[in-house]
Amino acid sequence: IELVREVVAAREFKLEQGGKYLTTGVPVIVDGLAREVRSGIVWLLAAALLVMAATLALVFRTRLRLLPLALALAAAAMTFGVLSLTGWGLTMATIAVMPVLIGLAVDYAIQSHARFDEVLERERAGPEAAAPVAAAAGGPTIATAGVATAAGFLVLLLSPVPMVSQFGALLVVGIVIALVCAFTAGYAALGRFGGEPRRAEDLPPVLPRLRARTSRLAGTVTGSRPGRALGDFWERVRDRGAGRAERAVAYSVSRPRKVLLVGLAVAIVGWGLDTQSKVVSDVRELVPSDLKELRDVNVLQEETGVSGEIDVTVRADDITDPKVISWMSSFQESTLKAAGYKDGERCAQEKDPPELCPALSLPTLLRTVDAREQSQVRGLLDAVPPYFSQGVVTRDRKTANLAFGIRLQSLADQKKVVEKIKDRLNPPEGVTASVVGLPVLAAEANGALSSPLRRILTLLAALAVVFAVLMVARRVAGERDPGQAAREAGVPLVPIALATGWSGGVLFFLGLLPGPLEVELNPMSVTLGALVIAISTEFSVLLSARYRQEREKGAAPAVALELTYRSTGAAVLASGATAIAGFAVLIASDIRMLRDFGILTVVDLSVSLIGVMLVLPAALVWAEEHGPFRLRDLDPRPLLAALRNRPRPSMPRPPRLRRPSLRALRTRRRDV
């Protein structure tokens, strides 16, 4: 593109009468979109970092609370350094990797930090001694979760769209780098600067006046009437949220089968609705409307009626054979007629424009001679300069090209046009013909990407790969019973699989919103199912492993869940909230592809986090009641019979705990 622009800007190609060149087309639009993304990503990244830092400061109540974000930035920088060394440039896919990678890296660092704080409090040891103990205790679990997450992203390499496969490959590399950063630089920083701040008695604090003024200002703000009102409101919201979460988890533990069945029913509905979600593939709807490259291609289409080209490559032993040329001419005429084109009409007509228009082809070049005489055909081709004839026929006269002009349209409509051309192909014996070109590749890739069956198979493949990784991890950990290993590897996947159905249903209803509120799938966000599986795997595996550790120590199921959610659950909630906040910044982008990607990712991660936090306890308790997994458990008849014949038990409602009022809490705090 740059070479073409450089040539048309040269003085020797300057047009007379004030004419000008427009370098345009779909590749130019994609290049312009990438340029817009590169220019705007700096501000989006800065805003995302500020939002994530504020979120960490609120939800991660520990010293060095911004260390996870610093480690995530280091991992992202090294990942993009590897990207630069391999020769890849900044594309939509590589830019979309940034918030995902930062969110995962923050989670690894938060989990490592939480383990360090636990060891520091339990062992009463110094930071230098606590760091290796924490790494040995939590490192294998975090590494297992990271490897399982990377395995889920490996499924994206099977995508027919290069942008999606590049997205998955870069994320796998980034996850490895993020784990290395968390286990090396993370624990090194915690061992050196963790714990209580250490300062010599004769060493004054840093910036004492500024610290004193800041402390006085904070006291004034929190002591004012608006400050107290805001604090009371925050405490009320936090207490109500914590109370509802506790009741939800308690209900999930007391009625695990019911919770799982309801979740499965909702997921089945969501999977069905997800097959009806529409995938937007029209480039005009995915880029900013004021993009210069889009305006240029609209000018081209208004003047000529076309904006691109579909080619039919014809191969034969001798392309100048009159029979071959006769078939090419008749095929071209019949295809144009079927597409609505009539001789003598312009392709740029506003009313009912044809789907296809004639372009430079071998039959067009031979209109001035009698194509039935092979000598005249060869004479004309020999007389035409090679730089002109090479666009329609090769020098060995064995391959020719039939070109059709096509309008700018969605890839779904474009695929229909391509299929119509393929259906009309019926070359004579000894001749082969195929429909080729960039529009054909894009249309076929979009058809495969937006296929509901392919999306379902991608989800199943991701779940199978993650399950295989977790099975291997359990066998490496020393579990000899295959049934027990299958149960421990499969239970974390239960809320993950259900979350894919829930998110599919939510995304379907988002597509029904009116006007600018409508959110639809696009080639970038259509693979979010694999993203949900990969990221949810991180949360679910960590919580399941911690629950298993507490049970091995002798804690009852309810107590083990309470300890798990009080420690690892708090860290998971902090990392999940931070990742969601980072993705939410993409909603401010004026590029619809990025905006919709941000909205859909926020929705998917929220649903996944809720599913892991609420459904996982039911899955863990039900799995313990059920015992190890056996093949006969796949038989649905006992479950259906139990549901049909089992009377509904009358279980007493759990007593509702009364929480002290805010006034009583403040009075108690003041007395203390």
C-alpha positions as CSV (number, residue, x, y, z in Angstrom):
1,I,0.0,0.0,0.0
2,E,2.8,2.4,0.9
3,L,4.6,1.6,-2.4
4,V,1.5,2.4,-4.4
5,R,0.9,5.6,-2.6
6,E,4.6,6.6,-3.1
7,V,4.3,5.9,-6.9
8,V,1.1,7.9,-7.5
9,A,2.5,10.8,-5.5
10,A,5.6,11.0,-7.9
11,R,5.8,14.0,-10.2
12,E,6.0,12.0,-13.4
13,F,2.6,10.4,-12.7
14,K,0.8,13.7,-11.8
15,L,-2.6,13.9,-13.6
16,E,-3.5,16.8,-15.8
17,Q,-6.7,18.9,-15.3
18,G,-6.4,18.7,-11.5
19,G,-7.2,14.9,-11.3
20,K,-6.1,12.9,-8.3
21,Y,-5.5,9.3,-7.3
22,L,-7.3,7.4,-4.6
23,T,-5.5,4.3,-3.2
24,T,-8.4,2.3,-1.8
25,G,-9.9,-1.1,-1.3
26,V,-10.6,-3.5,1.5
27,P,-6.9,-4.0,2.4
28,V,-6.5,-0.3,2.6
29,I,-9.4,-0.1,5.0
30,V,-7.9,-2.8,7.2
31,D,-4.6,-0.9,7.2
32,G,-6.3,2.3,8.2
33,L,-8.2,0.6,11.0
34,A,-4.9,-0.8,12.3
35,R,-3.4,2.7,12.2
36,E,-6.4,4.1,14.2
37,V,-6.1,1.3,16.8
38,R,-2.4,1.9,17.2
39,S,-2.9,5.7,17.7
40,G,-5.8,5.2,20.2
41,I,-4.4,2.3,22.2
42,V,-2.0,4.5,24.1
43,W,-4.9,6.4,25.8
44,L,-6.9,3.3,26.3
45,L,-4.0,1.5,27.9
46,A,-3.3,4.4,30.2
47,A,-6.9,4.6,31.2
48,A,-7.0,0.8,31.8
49,L,-4.0,1.0,34.0
50,L,-5.5,3.8,36.1
51,V,-8.7,1.9,36.5
52,M,-7.0,-1.4,37.4
53,A,-4.7,0.4,39.9
54,A,-7.8,2.0,41.5
55,T,-9.5,-1.4,41.6
56,L,-6.5,-3.1,43.2
57,A,-6.3,-0.4,45.8
58,L,-9.9,-0.9,46.7
59,V,-10.2,-4.7,46.7
60,F,-6.7,-6.0,47.4
61,R,-6.1,-4.9,51.0
62,T,-2.5,-5.6,51.5
63,R,0.9,-4.0,51.4
64,L,2.5,-3.7,48.0
65,R,-1.0,-3.9,46.5
66,L,0.2,-2.5,43.1
67,L,2.9,-5.1,42.7
68,P,0.7,-7.4,40.7
69,L,0.0,-4.6,38.2
70,A,3.7,-3.9,37.9
71,L,4.5,-7.5,37.3
72,A,1.7,-7.7,34.7
73,L,3.1,-4.7,32.8
74,A,6.5,-6.3,32.8
75,A,5.1,-9.5,31.4
76,A,3.1,-7.6,28.7
77,A,6.2,-5.6,27.8
78,M,8.4,-8.8,27.4
79,T,5.6,-10.5,25.4
80,F,5.4,-7.7,22.9
81,G,9.2,-7.7,22.8
82,V,9.0,-11.3,21.7
83,L,6.4,-10.2,19.2
84,S,8.7,-7.6,17.7
85,L,11.6,-10.1,17.5
86,T,9.5,-12.5,15.6
87,G,8.6,-9.9,13.0
88,W,4.9,-9.6,13.8
89,G,3.4,-6.1,13.9
90,L,0.7,-4.5,15.9
91,T,-2.7,-5.8,14.6
92,M,-6.2,-5.9,16.1
93,A,-5.4,-9.4,17.4
94,T,-2.1,-8.4,19.1
95,I,-3.7,-5.3,20.6
96,A,-6.6,-7.3,22.0
97,V,-4.1,-9.5,23.8
98,M,-3.0,-6.7,26.0
99,P,-6.0,-6.5,28.5
100,V,-6.4,-10.3,28.5
101,L,-2.7,-10.9,29.3
102,I,-2.6,-8.1,31.9
103,G,-5.7,-9.6,33.6
104,L,-4.2,-13.1,33.8
105,A,-0.8,-11.8,34.9
106,V,-2.4,-9.8,37.7
107,D,-4.2,-12.9,38.8
108,Y,-1.0,-15.0,39.0
109,A,0.7,-12.2,41.0
110,I,-2.3,-11.7,43.3
111,Q,-2.5,-15.5,44.1
112,S,1.3,-15.6,44.8
113,H,1.0,-12.5,47.0
114,A,-2.0,-14.0,48.9
115,R,0.0,-17.1,49.6
116,F,2.9,-15.1,50.8
117,D,0.7,-13.1,53.2
118,E,-0.8,-16.3,54.6
119,V,2.6,-17.8,55.2
120,L,3.9,-14.6,56.7
121,E,1.0,-14.5,59.2
122,R,0.9,-18.2,60.0
123,E,4.7,-18.8,60.3
124,R,5.5,-15.5,62.0
125,A,8.7,-15.6,59.9
126,G,10.5,-12.8,58.0
127,P,9.8,-12.0,54.4
128,E,13.0,-13.7,53.2
129,A,12.0,-17.0,54.8
130,A,8.3,-16.7,53.9
131,A,8.9,-16.2,50.1
132,P,10.3,-19.7,49.3
133,V,7.7,-21.4,51.6
134,A,4.9,-19.6,49.8
135,A,6.4,-20.5,46.4
136,A,6.6,-24.2,47.3
137,A,3.0,-24.2,48.7
138,G,1.2,-22.3,46.0
139,G,3.5,-22.5,43.0
140,P,2.4,-25.9,41.7
141,T,-1.3,-25.0,41.9
142,I,-0.8,-21.7,40.2
143,A,1.4,-23.3,37.5
144,T,-1.2,-26.0,36.9
145,A,-3.9,-23.4,36.5
146,G,-1.7,-21.4,34.1
147,V,-0.9,-24.4,32.0
148,A,-4.6,-25.4,31.8
149,T,-5.4,-21.8,30.8
150,A,-2.8,-21.8,28.1
151,A,-4.1,-25.2,26.8
152,G,-7.6,-23.6,26.5
153,F,-6.2,-20.9,24.4
154,L,-4.4,-23.4,22.1
155,V,-7.8,-24.3,20.6
156,L,-7.8,-20.8,19.0
157,L,-5.0,-22.0,16.8
158,L,-7.5,-24.1,14.9
159,S,-9.4,-21.0,13.8
160,P,-9.6,-20.3,10.1
161,V,-9.1,-16.6,10.7
162,P,-5.4,-15.7,11.0
163,M,-6.2,-12.9,13.4
164,V,-7.8,-15.3,15.9
165,S,-5.1,-17.9,15.7
166,Q,-2.5,-15.1,16.2
167,F,-4.5,-14.0,19.2
168,G,-4.3,-17.4,20.8
169,A,-0.6,-18.0,20.0
170,L,0.4,-14.7,21.5
171,L,-1.6,-15.4,24.7
172,V,0.0,-18.7,25.2
173,V,3.5,-17.1,25.0
174,G,2.3,-14.3,27.3
175,I,1.0,-16.7,29.9
176,V,4.3,-18.5,30.1
177,I,6.1,-15.2,30.6
178,A,3.6,-14.0,33.2
179,L,4.1,-17.2,35.2
180,V,7.9,-16.7,35.1
181,C,7.5,-13.1,36.2
182,A,5.3,-14.0,39.1
183,F,7.6,-16.8,40.4
184,T,10.8,-14.9,40.0
185,A,10.4,-11.1,40.2
186,G,7.2,-11.4,42.2
187,Y,8.6,-13.5,45.1
188,A,11.9,-11.6,44.9
189,A,10.1,-8.3,45.5
190,L,7.9,-9.9,48.3
191,G,11.0,-11.3,50.0
192,R,12.8,-8.0,49.9
193,F,10.0,-5.5,50.5
194,G,7.1,-7.6,51.9
195,G,5.9,-7.7,55.5
196,E,6.0,-4.7,57.8
197,P,8.0,-1.8,56.6
198,R,11.5,-1.8,58.0
199,R,13.2,1.5,58.7
200,A,16.1,2.5,61.0
201,E,15.1,4.4,64.1
202,D,17.4,7.3,63.2
203,L,16.1,7.5,59.6
204,P,13.2,10.0,59.1
205,P,10.2,9.0,56.9
206,V,10.2,10.0,53.3
207,L,8.5,13.3,52.6
208,P,7.3,13.8,56.2
209,R,5.5,17.1,55.5
210,L,3.6,15.8,52.5
211,R,2.7,12.7,54.4
212,A,1.4,14.7,57.3
213,R,-0.6,17.0,55.1
214,T,-2.1,14.1,53.2
215,S,-3.1,12.4,56.5
216,R,-4.8,15.6,57.7
217,L,-6.6,16.0,54.4
218,A,-7.7,12.4,54.4
219,G,-9.0,12.9,58.0
220,T,-10.8,16.0,57.0
221,V,-12.5,14.4,54.0
222,T,-13.5,11.2,55.9
223,G,-14.8,13.2,58.9
224,S,-17.0,15.6,56.8
225,R,-20.6,14.9,56.4
226,P,-20.3,13.9,52.7
227,G,-17.4,11.7,53.6
228,R,-19.3,10.0,56.4
229,A,-22.3,9.5,54.2
230,L,-20.1,8.0,51.5
231,G,-18.4,5.7,54.0
232,D,-21.7,4.6,55.4
233,F,-23.1,3.9,51.9
234,W,-20.0,1.8,51.0
235,E,-20.2,-0.2,54.3
236,R,-23.9,-0.8,53.7
237,V,-23.3,-2.0,50.1
238,R,-20.4,-4.2,51.2
239,D,-22.3,-5.7,54.1
240,R,-25.4,-6.4,51.9
241,G,-23.3,-7.9,49.2
242,A,-21.3,-10.1,51.6
243,G,-24.5,-11.2,53.3
244,R,-26.2,-12.2,50.0
245,A,-23.0,-14.0,48.8
246,E,-22.9,-15.9,52.1
247,R,-26.5,-17.0,51.8
248,A,-26.1,-17.9,48.1
249,V,-23.0,-20.1,48.9
250,A,-24.9,-21.7,51.9
251,Y,-27.8,-22.5,49.7
252,S,-25.5,-23.9,47.1
253,V,-23.9,-26.2,49.7
254,S,-27.2,-27.3,51.2
255,R,-28.9,-28.1,47.9
256,P,-26.1,-28.9,45.4
257,R,-28.2,-31.1,43.1
258,K,-30.9,-28.5,42.7
259,V,-28.4,-25.7,42.0
260,L,-26.6,-27.8,39.4
261,L,-29.8,-28.8,37.6
262,V,-31.1,-25.2,37.5
263,G,-27.7,-24.1,36.2
264,L,-27.7,-26.8,33.6
265,A,-31.2,-25.9,32.4
266,V,-30.3,-22.2,32.1
267,A,-27.1,-23.2,30.2
268,I,-29.0,-25.4,27.8
269,V,-31.3,-22.5,27.0
270,G,-28.2,-20.3,26.6
271,W,-26.5,-22.7,24.2
272,G,-29.7,-22.8,22.1
273,L,-30.0,-19.0,22.0
274,D,-26.3,-18.7,21.1
275,T,-26.8,-20.5,17.8
276,Q,-29.2,-17.7,16.8
277,S,-26.7,-14.9,17.5
278,K,-25.8,-12.9,14.4
279,V,-22.1,-12.2,13.6
280,V,-21.4,-8.8,12.1
281,S,-18.9,-9.1,9.2
282,D,-19.5,-5.9,7.2
283,V,-16.3,-3.9,7.5
284,R,-18.4,-0.7,7.2
285,E,-20.0,-1.4,10.5
286,L,-16.8,-2.4,12.4
287,V,-14.7,0.7,11.6
288,P,-15.3,4.4,12.5
289,S,-17.7,6.0,10.0
290,D,-15.3,9.0,9.6
291,L,-12.3,6.8,8.6
292,K,-10.7,8.3,5.5
293,E,-10.1,4.9,3.9
294,L,-13.8,4.1,4.3
295,R,-14.8,7.3,2.6
296,D,-12.4,6.6,-0.3
297,V,-13.8,3.1,-0.9
298,N,-17.3,4.6,-0.9
299,V,-16.2,7.1,-3.6
300,L,-14.8,4.2,-5.7
301,Q,-18.1,2.3,-5.3
302,E,-20.2,5.3,-6.2
303,E,-18.3,5.9,-9.4
304,T,-17.7,2.4,-10.6
305,G,-20.2,0.2,-8.7
306,V,-17.6,-2.1,-7.4
307,S,-14.9,-2.0,-4.7
308,G,-13.2,-5.4,-5.0
309,E,-12.7,-8.4,-7.3
310,I,-13.4,-12.1,-7.4
311,D,-11.3,-14.2,-9.7
312,V,-12.0,-17.5,-11.4
313,T,-8.7,-19.2,-12.4
314,V,-8.9,-21.5,-15.5
315,R,-6.2,-24.0,-16.2
316,A,-5.8,-26.1,-19.4
317,D,-3.0,-27.6,-21.6
318,D,-3.6,-24.7,-24.1
319,I,-5.7,-21.8,-22.9
320,T,-5.9,-20.4,-26.4
321,D,-7.9,-23.4,-27.6
322,P,-11.1,-22.0,-29.1
323,K,-13.2,-24.5,-27.1
324,V,-11.7,-23.3,-23.9
325,I,-12.2,-19.6,-24.8
326,S,-15.8,-20.3,-25.9
327,W,-16.5,-21.9,-22.5
328,M,-14.9,-19.0,-20.6
329,S,-17.0,-16.4,-22.6
330,S,-20.3,-18.3,-22.1
331,F,-19.5,-18.8,-18.4
332,Q,-18.7,-15.1,-17.9
333,E,-21.9,-14.0,-19.7
334,S,-24.2,-16.4,-17.9
335,T,-22.7,-15.6,-14.5
336,L,-23.1,-11.8,-15.0
337,K,-26.6,-12.2,-16.3
338,A,-27.6,-14.4,-13.3
339,A,-26.1,-11.7,-11.0
340,G,-28.4,-9.0,-12.5
341,Y,-26.0,-7.4,-14.9
342,K,-27.2,-6.4,-18.4
343,D,-25.2,-5.2,-21.3
344,G,-25.2,-1.5,-21.8
345,E,-26.1,-0.7,-18.1
346,R,-23.8,0.9,-15.6
347,C,-22.7,-1.0,-12.5
348,A,-23.0,2.2,-10.4
349,Q,-26.8,2.5,-10.7
350,E,-28.5,3.3,-7.4
351,K,-31.6,1.1,-7.9
352,D,-31.1,-2.6,-7.9
353,P,-27.3,-2.7,-8.6
354,P,-26.0,-6.0,-9.9
355,E,-24.1,-8.4,-7.5
356,L,-21.3,-8.8,-10.1
357,C,-19.9,-6.6,-12.8
358,P,-17.5,-7.3,-15.6
359,A,-13.7,-6.8,-15.1
360,L,-10.6,-7.3,-17.2
361,S,-10.5,-10.9,-18.3
362,L,-9.2,-12.9,-21.2
363,P,-12.5,-13.0,-23.1
364,T,-12.7,-9.2,-22.7
365,L,-9.2,-8.8,-24.2
366,L,-10.1,-11.0,-27.2
367,R,-13.2,-9.2,-28.2
368,T,-11.4,-7.4,-31.1
369,V,-10.5,-10.7,-32.8
370,D,-12.2,-13.9,-33.9
371,A,-11.8,-16.1,-30.9
372,R,-12.7,-19.1,-33.1
373,E,-9.3,-18.7,-34.9
374,Q,-6.5,-19.9,-32.6
375,S,-3.9,-18.1,-34.8
376,Q,-5.6,-14.7,-34.2
377,V,-5.8,-15.3,-30.5
378,R,-2.1,-16.2,-30.3
379,G,-1.2,-13.2,-32.5
380,L,-3.1,-10.8,-30.3
381,L,-1.5,-12.2,-27.1
382,D,1.9,-12.0,-28.6
383,A,1.3,-8.3,-29.6
384,V,0.0,-7.2,-26.2
385,P,2.8,-6.1,-23.9
386,P,3.6,-8.6,-21.1
387,Y,2.9,-6.1,-18.3
388,F,-0.6,-5.8,-19.6
389,S,-1.4,-9.4,-20.6
390,Q,0.1,-11.0,-17.5
391,G,-3.0,-9.9,-15.6
392,V,-5.3,-12.2,-17.6
393,V,-3.0,-15.0,-18.9
394,T,0.3,-16.6,-18.0
395,R,3.3,-16.7,-20.5
396,D,3.0,-20.4,-20.9
397,R,-0.6,-20.0,-22.1
398,K,-1.8,-22.6,-19.6
399,T,-3.6,-20.4,-17.0
400,A,-6.1,-17.6,-17.5
401,N,-8.2,-15.4,-15.3
402,L,-11.8,-14.4,-15.3
403,A,-12.4,-11.4,-13.1
404,F,-15.7,-10.1,-11.7
405,G,-16.2,-6.8,-9.8
406,I,-18.0,-7.1,-6.5
407,R,-19.5,-4.5,-4.2
408,L,-18.5,-3.8,-0.6
409,Q,-20.9,-5.9,1.5
410,S,-20.9,-8.2,4.5
411,L,-18.9,-11.4,4.4
412,A,-22.0,-13.4,4.8
413,D,-23.5,-11.9,1.6
414,Q,-20.2,-12.2,-0.1
415,K,-20.1,-15.9,0.6
416,K,-23.5,-16.3,-1.0
417,V,-22.2,-14.6,-4.2
418,V,-19.1,-16.9,-4.1
419,E,-21.3,-20.0,-3.7
420,K,-23.4,-18.9,-6.7
421,I,-20.3,-18.7,-8.9
422,K,-19.1,-22.1,-7.7
423,D,-22.4,-23.7,-8.5
424,R,-22.2,-22.5,-12.1
425,L,-18.7,-23.9,-12.6
426,N,-18.9,-26.8,-15.1
427,P,-15.7,-26.7,-17.2
428,P,-15.3,-29.0,-20.1
429,E,-13.1,-32.1,-20.0
430,G,-9.4,-31.2,-19.6
431,V,-10.2,-27.8,-18.1
432,T,-10.2,-27.0,-14.3
433,A,-11.6,-23.8,-12.8
434,S,-11.6,-22.5,-9.2
435,V,-12.9,-19.4,-7.5
436,V,-10.0,-17.6,-5.8
437,G,-9.1,-14.2,-4.4
438,L,-9.0,-12.4,-1.1
439,P,-12.8,-11.9,-0.9
440,V,-13.2,-15.6,-1.3
441,L,-10.8,-16.4,1.5
442,A,-12.4,-13.8,3.8
443,A,-15.9,-15.1,3.0
444,E,-15.0,-18.7,3.6
445,A,-13.1,-18.0,6.8
446,N,-16.1,-15.9,8.1
447,G,-18.5,-18.7,7.3
448,A,-16.5,-21.2,9.3
449,L,-16.0,-18.7,12.1
450,S,-19.6,-17.8,12.5
451,S,-20.9,-21.4,12.2
452,P,-22.8,-22.3,15.4
453,L,-21.6,-25.9,15.0
454,R,-18.0,-24.8,14.8
455,R,-18.4,-22.6,17.9
456,I,-19.8,-25.6,19.8
457,L,-17.0,-27.9,18.7
458,T,-14.5,-25.2,19.7
459,L,-15.9,-25.1,23.2
460,L,-15.9,-28.9,23.5
461,A,-12.4,-29.0,22.2
462,A,-11.3,-26.4,24.8
463,L,-13.0,-28.3,27.6
464,A,-11.4,-31.6,26.5
465,V,-7.9,-30.1,26.3
466,V,-8.3,-28.4,29.8
467,F,-9.6,-31.7,31.2
468,A,-6.7,-33.6,29.8
469,V,-4.2,-31.2,31.3
470,L,-5.8,-31.4,34.7
471,M,-5.9,-35.2,34.5
472,V,-2.2,-35.3,33.8
473,A,-1.6,-32.8,36.7
474,R,-3.5,-35.1,39.1
475,R,-1.6,-38.2,38.0
476,V,1.7,-36.3,38.4
477,A,0.6,-35.2,41.8
478,G,0.4,-38.9,42.8
479,E,-3.3,-39.8,42.3
480,R,-3.4,-43.4,41.3
481,D,-7.1,-44.0,41.1
482,P,-8.3,-43.0,37.6
483,G,-11.8,-42.4,38.8
484,Q,-10.7,-40.1,41.5
485,A,-8.4,-38.3,39.2
486,A,-11.2,-37.9,36.7
487,R,-13.4,-36.5,39.4
488,E,-10.8,-34.0,40.6
489,A,-10.1,-32.9,37.1
490,G,-13.7,-32.7,36.0
491,V,-15.3,-30.9,38.9
492,P,-13.6,-27.5,38.2
493,L,-14.9,-27.7,34.7
494,V,-18.6,-27.9,35.7
495,P,-19.1,-24.2,36.4
496,I,-16.9,-23.3,33.4
497,A,-19.0,-25.4,31.0
498,L,-22.2,-23.9,32.5
499,A,-20.9,-20.4,32.2
500,T,-20.4,-20.8,28.5
501,G,-24.2,-21.4,28.1
502,W,-25.1,-18.5,30.5
503,S,-22.9,-16.1,28.6
504,G,-24.3,-17.2,25.3
505,G,-27.8,-16.4,26.5
506,V,-26.8,-13.0,27.8
507,L,-25.1,-12.2,24.6
508,F,-28.2,-13.1,22.6
509,F,-30.3,-10.7,24.5
510,L,-27.6,-8.0,24.2
511,G,-28.0,-8.4,20.4
512,L,-31.7,-7.5,20.8
513,L,-31.1,-4.1,22.3
514,P,-32.3,-1.2,20.2
515,G,-30.1,1.2,18.3
516,P,-26.6,2.1,19.6
517,L,-27.2,-0.1,22.6
518,E,-27.1,-3.2,20.4
519,V,-24.1,-5.4,20.9
520,E,-23.4,-8.2,18.4
521,L,-20.7,-10.7,17.8
522,N,-17.9,-9.8,15.3
523,P,-14.9,-11.8,13.9
524,M,-12.9,-10.7,17.0
525,S,-15.4,-11.6,19.7
526,V,-17.0,-14.7,18.2
527,T,-14.3,-16.8,19.9
528,L,-15.0,-15.5,23.4
529,G,-16.3,-18.9,24.4
530,A,-12.7,-20.2,24.4
531,L,-11.7,-17.1,26.3
532,V,-14.3,-17.7,29.0
533,I,-13.2,-21.3,29.4
534,A,-9.5,-20.3,29.6
535,I,-9.9,-17.5,32.1
536,S,-12.5,-19.3,34.2
537,T,-10.2,-22.3,34.4
538,E,-7.8,-20.2,36.3
539,F,-10.3,-19.2,39.0
540,S,-11.9,-22.7,39.2
541,V,-8.7,-24.7,39.4
542,L,-7.3,-22.4,42.2
543,L,-10.4,-22.7,44.3
544,S,-10.8,-26.4,43.8
545,A,-7.2,-27.0,44.7
546,R,-7.5,-25.0,47.9
547,Y,-10.7,-26.8,48.9
548,R,-8.9,-30.1,48.4
549,Q,-6.0,-29.0,50.6
550,E,-8.4,-27.9,53.4
551,R,-10.2,-31.2,53.2
552,E,-7.0,-33.2,53.4
553,K,-6.2,-31.3,56.6
554,G,-9.4,-32.7,58.1
555,A,-11.9,-29.8,57.7
556,A,-15.5,-30.6,57.1
557,P,-16.9,-29.6,53.6
558,A,-18.7,-26.4,54.9
559,V,-15.6,-25.4,56.9
560,A,-13.3,-26.2,54.0
561,L,-15.4,-24.0,51.7
562,E,-15.4,-21.2,54.2
563,L,-11.6,-21.3,54.5
564,T,-11.2,-21.5,50.7
565,Y,-13.4,-18.6,49.9
566,R,-12.0,-16.5,52.7
567,S,-8.4,-16.9,51.4
568,T,-8.1,-18.0,47.8
569,G,-11.7,-16.8,47.0
570,A,-10.9,-13.2,48.1
571,A,-7.8,-13.2,45.9
572,V,-9.8,-14.6,42.9
573,L,-12.5,-12.0,43.5
574,A,-9.8,-9.2,43.5
575,S,-8.1,-10.5,40.3
576,G,-11.5,-11.0,38.6
577,A,-12.7,-7.5,39.5
578,T,-9.4,-6.0,38.3
579,A,-9.6,-7.9,34.9
580,I,-13.2,-6.8,34.4
581,A,-12.3,-3.2,35.2
582,G,-9.5,-3.3,32.6
583,F,-11.7,-4.7,29.9
584,A,-14.4,-2.1,30.7
585,V,-12.1,0.6,29.4
586,L,-12.4,-0.8,25.9
587,I,-16.0,0.2,25.9
588,A,-14.9,3.9,25.5
589,S,-13.3,3.1,22.1
590,D,-14.9,4.6,19.0
591,I,-14.0,1.5,17.1
592,R,-17.1,-0.7,17.2
593,M,-15.1,-3.9,17.0
594,L,-13.1,-3.0,20.1
595,R,-16.1,-1.5,21.9
596,D,-18.2,-4.7,21.4
597,F,-15.3,-6.9,22.3
598,G,-14.9,-4.9,25.6
599,I,-18.6,-5.2,26.4
600,L,-18.9,-8.9,25.6
601,T,-15.7,-9.7,27.5
602,V,-17.0,-7.8,30.6
603,V,-20.2,-9.7,30.4
604,D,-18.5,-13.1,29.9
605,L,-16.0,-12.6,32.7
606,S,-18.7,-11.4,35.1
607,V,-20.9,-14.4,34.4
608,S,-17.9,-16.7,34.7
609,L,-16.8,-15.2,38.0
610,I,-20.3,-15.5,39.4
611,G,-20.6,-19.1,38.2
612,V,-17.3,-20.1,39.7
613,M,-18.0,-18.4,43.0
614,L,-21.6,-19.8,43.4
615,V,-21.8,-23.0,41.4
616,L,-18.4,-24.5,42.2
617,P,-19.3,-25.1,45.9
618,A,-22.3,-27.2,44.7
619,A,-20.2,-29.1,42.3
620,L,-17.6,-29.8,45.0
621,V,-20.1,-31.0,47.6
622,W,-22.1,-33.1,45.1
623,A,-18.9,-34.7,43.8
624,E,-18.0,-35.8,47.4
625,E,-21.5,-37.2,48.0
626,H,-21.5,-39.0,44.7
627,G,-18.0,-40.5,44.9
628,P,-15.5,-41.3,42.2
629,F,-16.6,-41.0,38.6
630,R,-17.5,-44.2,36.7
631,L,-18.7,-44.8,33.1
632,R,-22.1,-46.0,34.3
633,D,-22.6,-42.5,35.8
634,L,-23.3,-41.3,32.2
635,D,-26.5,-43.3,32.2
636,P,-29.3,-40.7,32.6
637,R,-32.0,-43.2,33.6
638,P,-31.4,-43.3,37.3
639,L,-31.4,-39.5,37.6
640,L,-34.6,-39.2,35.6
641,A,-36.3,-41.9,37.7
642,A,-35.1,-40.2,40.9
643,L,-36.4,-36.8,39.7
644,R,-39.8,-38.4,38.7
645,N,-40.4,-40.5,41.8
646,R,-38.6,-38.8,44.6
647,P,-40.9,-36.7,46.9
648,R,-39.9,-33.2,47.6
649,P,-38.3,-33.0,51.0
650,S,-39.5,-30.4,53.5
651,M,-36.3,-28.9,54.7
652,P,-36.3,-26.1,57.3
653,R,-35.1,-22.8,56.1
654,P,-31.8,-21.8,57.6
655,P,-32.1,-19.1,60.3
656,R,-31.5,-15.6,59.1
657,L,-28.7,-13.9,61.0
658,R,-29.4,-10.4,62.1
659,R,-26.6,-8.0,61.4
660,P,-25.8,-5.2,63.8
661,S,-26.9,-1.8,62.6
662,L,-24.3,0.7,61.3
663,R,-24.9,2.9,64.4
664,A,-24.1,0.0,66.7
665,L,-21.0,-0.8,64.6
666,R,-19.7,2.8,64.9
667,T,-20.4,2.9,68.6
668,R,-18.5,-0.4,69.1
669,R,-15.6,0.8,67.0
670,R,-15.5,4.1,68.9
671,D,-15.5,2.2,72.3
672,V,-12.6,0.0,71.1
